[in-house]
Amino acid sequence: MQGRVQPEKVGVGMEGEVMVGIDVSKARLDVAVLPGEEVFSQEHDRRGIAALIERLKKIAPALVVLEASGGLETGLAAELVAAGLPAAVVNPRQVRDFARASGQLAKTDTLDARMLARFGERMRPQLRKLPDQQERALKALVVRRRQLVEMMVAEQNRLDRAPEVLHPQLRRHIEWLRKQVGSLDRDLDCELRNSSLWREKETLLRSVPGIGPVVCSTLIAGLPELGTLSRRQICRLSRCRAAQSRQRNTARPPDGMGWPRPNSYRAVHGHPRRRALQSCT
């Protein structure tokens, strides 16, 4: 649901429309409403989110804007969309640039919420459908697998330099991490096989030489647009260097597709079959 600004729509908001900006932190939600200077806050928990949704339904906003906050915003965005409220999660860099261009250099939670509301009013980020529960579960498994692999690599590097007395402990931890990665691989396989749509994508991807289960699940979770964009747009979205060097700026992903997905790029880049991604779209 991460929005991409559409330049042709800048500043075309209808007068009187209500815009809401929400600054999300771990413990609190700071909310600003335009037009006017109304600001309020809610606790960032189930009860607070429910109260916020009831309040927003009464004012019927044209758009609710949240900033991507490392996943803190995901639950709230899902609840807003489920309640029928128009919500967009936007790129923090775009908001910072907008604030700088507006002369807003001070930074507090309340000011950030107001800036998000103004950003929505002026820039009109495009709404995107949130991934469903199954897609979010697959992404969570892929992210967790990557974290465990990074920990395993770090422990292996420590083993090479650690004194002999630490070797048994490090080896036990590495073996435990290896088992956890294997368990996650089985969970990923189950998730893919429980969805008929994902089974079709998996079968197509796995038919390409060099694409294994890990790359397959990473691409399906990180690039749900596979099959809906051209090969050039998919390559640009996944930061494929070959595509960028050939097409430069001519193959932008459609508006609303969000910013590039480096994890999907890393899953493919450097492999002798890295062009397989292009063949599947």
N, C-alpha and C positions, 0 to 999 in steps of 0.2 A: 504494500500500500504506500510505498514511498513515492512522493510526487516529484515530477520533473516540471520545471517552470515552462510555460508555453508563452514565448515572447509576444506572440500576436494577441494574447488576451490580457496583457498587462494593463491594469487600471480600468477594466471594463465592468467593475462591480456596479450593481444597481443600487441607487441611493436608498437608504433605509434598511439594507440587508444587515443582518447581525453576523458578526465574525467573532469567533472565540479562539483564543490562544491558550494553550496549556503547557506550562513548564513542569516537566516530570522529574521528580527526584525520588530517592528510595523511600522516604518517609512521608512526602507531602506532594500535593498537586496544587500549583498556583495557577489561577485562572483569571484571564482578562477578557472583558466583553467590549466590543465596539459595535456601534458608536456609543460614546459615553466614556466614563472613567471607572466603570464598575470593576472591581477586583475582589476576589475572595480565594480562600484556600480550603482544601479538604485533605483528610488523612488518606494516604495512599494504601488503602486496604479495601476489602470487599465492601464494607459498609460505606466507606467514603466514596468509592466509585459508584455505588448504587445511588447515593444521595446526589452526586454530581450529575448523573444521567437524568434523574428526575427533574433536577433544576434546569438542565439544558433543554429538555423536552418542552418545558413551559415557554422558553424564549425562542424555540425553533430556529437555530442558527443556520445560515446558508453554508457555513463551513467551519469545521473545528480543526485547528492546525496544531500538530504536535511535532516536536523535534526528535529525530532518532537519537536515543540515549543509551546505546549499548544493550538494548533489549528491555530496559525498564519500561518502555512505552508500549511494548507488544500487548500485554494483557489489557491495558486500558483501551488501546485502539481496537482490539477485538470486541470488547464490551460495547464500545460506542457504535461500531458497525452493526453488531447484533441487535442493538436497540434502534436501528434505523437512522442514526445520526450520520451526516456526511463528514467523514474524517479523513485527513491526509497526514501522513508522516513524511517530513521533509528533511532534506540534507542539511546538517548543521552548518556546513561551509557556506551554503547559499544564504542562510539566515544571517550569518556573521557578515558576509559581504553586503547584504541589504542594510543591516544595521550601521555598518561603517559608512555606506553611501548616504544614509539618512542623518549622519552626524551623531548617532547614538553610540557613545564609547563606554558609558557607565554600564555596569553589569550586576543586576540583582535578579532574584527569582521573579519578582513582580514585573520589573522592566523587561525581562526576557519573555514573559507571557504576553505583555502588551506588544512587543516587537513581533511575536509570532502571529498575533491577530492582524497587525498591520501588514505583515508579509502575505498572509492569506488574502487580505482585502486588495492589495495592489498586484500581486503576482499570480494569484489564482492557480496554485498547484493542482495538478490533475489527480482525481481520486483513483485509487486502485483497489481492487478486491483483495481482501486479506487472504492469506493461505488458510486452508481448512485445517482442522485439528490433526488429521493424518499427515498432512504436509509439514506442519510444525513439528510433529513427533519425529519425522524422518530427518529434518534439519537438525534437531537437537541431538539425535544419535550420531549424525555425521560430525557435528562440532565436537561432541564428547570423544569420539574416536580419534580425531585429530589432536585433541589435548593429551590423550593418553600416549599417542605415538610420540609427541614432542617430549613428554616426561620420560619416556623410555629412552629416547635418544640422549637426553640430558644425563640420565643415570648411567648410560653406557659410556659417555664421555668422562663422567666422574670416575667410573671404574678403571679407566685407562690411566688415571693420574693418582688415584687414591692409594694410601698405604695398604699393605697386605691385610692388616687387621680389619679393615672395612669391607674387604671383598665379599665375604659370605653374606653380609647384610645387603649389599648392593645387588648381588646376584639374585637373592630371594625377591627383592623388590622388582627387579627387571623381569623375573619369571612371572610374578604376580601381574605386572602390567601387561605382559604378553598374553596371559590368560584372559584378562579383561578385554583386550582388543579382540581376541577370538570370540568372546561372548557377544561383544557389540556387533561383530561381523554377522553372527547368526541372527541377532535381532534385526539388523538391517535387511538381511535376506527375507526374513518373515514379513517385515513391513512392505517390501517391494512386491512380494507374492500375494499379499492380502488386497492389493488394489489392481483391478483389471486394467486401468489406464496405465499404471506404472509397469505392469507386466509387459504391456505392448512396447513401451519405451525401452524397458530393460532388454527384451528380446532383440529389438532393433540395434541397440547399442552394443550388446554382447556379440552380435553377429560380425562386428568389425574386429579384425585381428588387432591385438594389442590392448583392447578395452576389457579390463577385468572387473570383478565385483566392486572393488573400492572406488575406482574411477567412475563406474556406472552409477553407484548410489550418490556420489558427490555431485555428478552432473545433474541427476534428476532432482536432488534436493536444492542445489544452488542455481540451477537454470530451468525453472519450470516453464520458461518460454520455448524450450526445445520443441520444434515441430510447428511453431506459430510464426517464427521470424525467418528471414532469409539467412543463408550461411554467412554472409558478410556482416549482417547485424548481430548474429549470435557471436561471431568472432570478436567483434568490437565490444560487445557487452561483457565478454569473458576476458578482455584485455589480451587477445591473441596478437602478439607482436607482428607476426607475418601479415595479418590482415590490416593492422594499423599502418604498417609501412607501405603497403600496396594501395590502400584506399584512402589514407589520410583521414580527412574529415567528411568523406562522402557517404559513409555508411553508419549513420547514427541510429541507435535503437529508437523505436517509436517513443513518443512522449508517454510518461507514466511508467516506463520500464525500470526506472531507478538508475543508480550509478553502477559502474562496473563491478563484477564479482571476482575479486582476485583469487578466492579459494578454488573456484572452478577453473580459473586459468592455471593455477599451480598444479591442479590434479592432472592436467594434460600437458603443460609445457615441459619440454625437455625429453619427452618420450619420442622414440622414432616414429610412432604412429600418431603424433599430436594432431595431424590433419584429419583424423578420423571424425572429430567433432563436426567438421564441415560436411562430411559425407552423410551425416545422419539427419540433416535438416533439408 
